[in-house]
Amino acid sequence: MTIVCDALPNSSFLKFPSNLGVSNGAEAIKRQAEELRNMFEQSITIGKHYKEARRSLTKAFEECSVDNWDSYGAKAIDELSCVKAISFSRMLPMHVPVPEIYIDSDGEVTFEWYLGPREVFSVTVRGNDELVYAGLFGANKTHGVEHLDDELPETILDNISRVLTE
Amino acid sequence: MELPNEVNANESLARYLTHSNHYHVPTSSVKPKAFEPPADLRLSVFRIDGLTIEDVWRIGQLKMINSMPQPRTLHGVADIKASAVQDLNLTVDPDNNPLRHASIVGWPEDKSERKSITQQLAARAKLILRS
């Protein structure tokens, strides 16, 4: 019998590492992982980031689906960035508050944790798996680029924690 | 009041807020989204020295809101000193078209740098909501 026995990366129940196996056992694990994820996504608490992301992105699709949606020449929402944003939302740890989600003027999706003028961290999820981030924590600031993989990069997690504990 | 051609570091600039996600009511603050540059990297502001707050709203309604293709609401302004812009190696280009209009230019190519700048600009701006 094959069962799912999986690490839980970054405390998120919704993101399983990529299953590259091709055997019957691997296929069974993949199916069970998908069933588990679907079950967790129905949960009010565990699936909150994913559900909020889907809700926000559905709304964004309605509002930002054509060029110049902001009257300042913005590009229409980037569909690949949206898909990656959904994956990103599944990786967020449960204890992290639900971020606000914006569409940038270049059509990319941004997640932002804003507590005040000097307590802010945001991450833009690009279609090419880049995570473009910036944070302001009191007098300190940071910015850079990380790669989106099977788990959230430590840099992103650390900065989310940092803004929440400032 | 006639404004000089050069923008003085002490001048106040108004960035009109046309969306509720441009500001944060619990902390009465301006959010970085308000300073996100558009695709052409020319962020629109108005020079507001010598104006009453009623003048500021009138300009915002006539020159900004009424000229937008989609219906928008004027929620308020982010009031920021030109020096705060210049401190971040950006430039205020006073094109005066329409009258008192200027653009914040000189944004870096790198998006993470631009995001960081919008956070710093927002932190130094004062929120004035339209009542």
Chai-1 contact restraints between the chains, C-beta under 6 A:
chainA,res_idxA,chainB,res_idxB,connection_type,confidence,min_distance_angstrom,max_distance_angstrom,comment,restraint_id
A,S71,B,M68,contact,1.0,0.0,6.0,A-B,restraint_1
A,S71,B,P69,contact,1.0,0.0,6.0,A-B,restraint_2
A,S71,B,Q70,contact,1.0,0.0,6.0,A-B,restraint_3
A,Y72,B,P38,contact,1.0,0.0,6.0,A-B,restraint_4
A,G73,B,P38,contact,1.0,0.0,6.0,A-B,restraint_5
A,G73,B,A39,contact,1.0,0.0,6.0,A-B,restraint_6
A,Y102,B,K33,contact,1.0,0.0,6.0,A-B,restraint_7
A,S105,B,E36,contact,1.0,0.0,6.0,A-B,restraint_8
A,S105,B,P38,contact,1.0,0.0,6.0,A-B,restraint_9
A,S105,B,A39,contact,1.0,0.0,6.0,A-B,restraint_10
A,Y114,B,K31,contact,1.0,0.0,6.0,A-B,restraint_11
A,G116,B,T27,contact,1.0,0.0,6.0,A-B,restraint_12
A,P117,B,S29,contact,1.0,0.0,6.0,A-B,restraint_13
A,P117,B,A123,contact,1.0,0.0,6.0,A-B,restraint_14
A,R118,B,A123,contact,1.0,0.0,6.0,A-B,restraint_15
A,V120,B,Q119,contact,1.0,0.0,6.0,A-B,restraint_16
A,V132,B,K111,contact,1.0,0.0,6.0,A-B,restraint_17
A,V132,B,S112,contact,1.0,0.0,6.0,A-B,restraint_18
A,A134,B,S112,contact,1.0,0.0,6.0,A-B,restraint_19
A,A134,B,K115,contact,1.0,0.0,6.0,A-B,restraint_20
A,A134,B,S116,contact,1.0,0.0,6.0,A-B,restraint_21
A,A134,B,Q119,contact,1.0,0.0,6.0,A-B,restraint_22
A,L136,B,Q119,contact,1.0,0.0,6.0,A-B,restraint_23
A,K141,B,S116,contact,1.0,0.0,6.0,A-B,restraint_24
A,H143,B,S112,contact,1.0,0.0,6.0,A-B,restraint_25
A,H143,B,S116,contact,1.0,0.0,6.0,A-B,restraint_26
A,G144,B,S112,contact,1.0,0.0,6.0,A-B,restraint_27
A,V145,B,S112,contact,1.0,0.0,6.0,A-B,restraint_28
